[in-house]
């Protein structure tokens, strides 16, 4: 088989020993001379158009980890990686020139922690929970559950086995991760809401006869929506959503709506609005509508 065909089947990068076994030394030399493959490091080759993160891992004889591993698996992220994250053994010395442009994580991985060129699914979620901000890690965990590559029991079991300094963060992530979240926008909004005392939101809860909002606090009858401009780009969709929100309000629900810019760039504003509403509701019996002060004055 042609060397480039072998590399393509292997994801774009491979060790020389594997290429020799599936092709031949002569074909490797010819493909290299003709530019059909490139040498990333001694004994390691890749296709010229292979993903840069994969080539970085190949060059350093490491594996993709953190957000680079999540991206490799096709999981969603809050932000795309600014540089590849590569895991290498703790005692390995990597020359400064080879480290340039790469986020290196020194860690000793067990065979079960590695799946191909990246950390295994559960290990990837635990690493993100350990080392990334809560909202970014929640996006990864939600997406991992949606993909079906991990399950909630697997995450909980792995979190219990994490080192002491990471266990609390990982347990929180495992308990809050939810594959029902539709996208990173909703996951980040939920991460903000989960830090608001007195608020207990869950994604995509069905409200009989009305619909399935993005986030719902059933006890306080609060709905929190992540409003996408793309979804409301047509007047028909906007009209339908207005009718939907009106129906929620008529059923006794309080509806808050946040744009992508609010959630991604103004999280403090989102948190303050949510906190203010919870405080206002705590001053009144559950289920009682909140009357604006101006309405009382006009009565």
Secondary structure, 3 states (H helix, E strand, C coil): CCHHHHHHHCCCEEEHHHHHHHCCHHHHHHHHHCCCCEEEECCEEECCCCCHHHHHHHHCCCEECHHHHHHHCCCCCCCCCCCEEEEECCCCCCCHHHHCCEEEEECCCCHHHEECCEECHHHHHHHHHHHCCHHHHHHHHHHHHHHCCCCHHHHHHHHHCCCHHHHHHHHHHHHHCCCCCCCHHHHHHHHHHHCCCCCCCEECCEECCCEECCEEECCCCEEEEEECCCCCCCHHHHHHHHHHHHHHHHCCCEEEEEEHHHHHHCHHHHHHHHHHHHHHHHCCCCCCCCCCHHHHHHC
